[in-house]
């Protein structure tokens, strides 16, 4: 394959903000841009490596107020969902590509949907993992909402000492099983996120570990009614046991995006398990 092999974390400026990125693969290969949900570590290493081995240049990145990206005031963010979509678009150009396959996981999937809708000339394929077609807040009548028993139990727990790496990792592991996730994977990921979080301030930690900042940004206007305008190959991946965004949300996405393919992972909750990386990467490579 042409081009030099690229790997490692750095930060680059796009859309007037610094975005933390990590690159895999060869710089001349087709670009796959993976939107963090909220940090880049929501995308498993194994998935990125499989995509790179399949002939793709993979760049995963942190949303604003997380990881190595610009962090200002997570409790009072001065940007909205459209700004985050514009970040993704600008990042493609900054990386020297004309188009990209964009992937979004969790809240990053909302960014990816809006980016694909608002910038159709930039994005050539779309992968949505563990997300839904509307913003945080009240759900549409035909969509399943968060499982109240699970969410109540998980989010009623006392918060950890955010300055204590082990306590934060243990907190993540303790809540993982109820969310359909692997406690060991959750513990390891939370520790890595903690290592990359620029401050132990509770608001910054919660933006990185829990994605709380996303509930504070303006996501208007709605985009669900525009999903039929997406004219690029689309893959929707979802966990069968996801209690946060239950499966019906993915079924709605797959039904409303023309010719979208739905890939359901039986043992998956809110996080993509490492064991599913190979199958999901294979599905992404044929888009």
Secondary structure by P-SEA (a helix, b strand, c coil): ccccbbbbbbccccccbbbbbccccccccbbbbbbcccccccccaaaaaaaaaaccbbbbbbccccccccccccccccccaaaaaaaaaaaaaaacccccbbbbcaaaaaaaaaaaaaccccccbbbbccccccccccccccccccaaaaaaaaaaccccccccaaaaaaaaaaacccccccaaaaaaaaaaaaaacccccaaaaaaaccccccccccccccccccccccccbbbbbbbcccccccaaaaaaaaaaccbbbbbbbccccccccccaaaaaaaaaaac
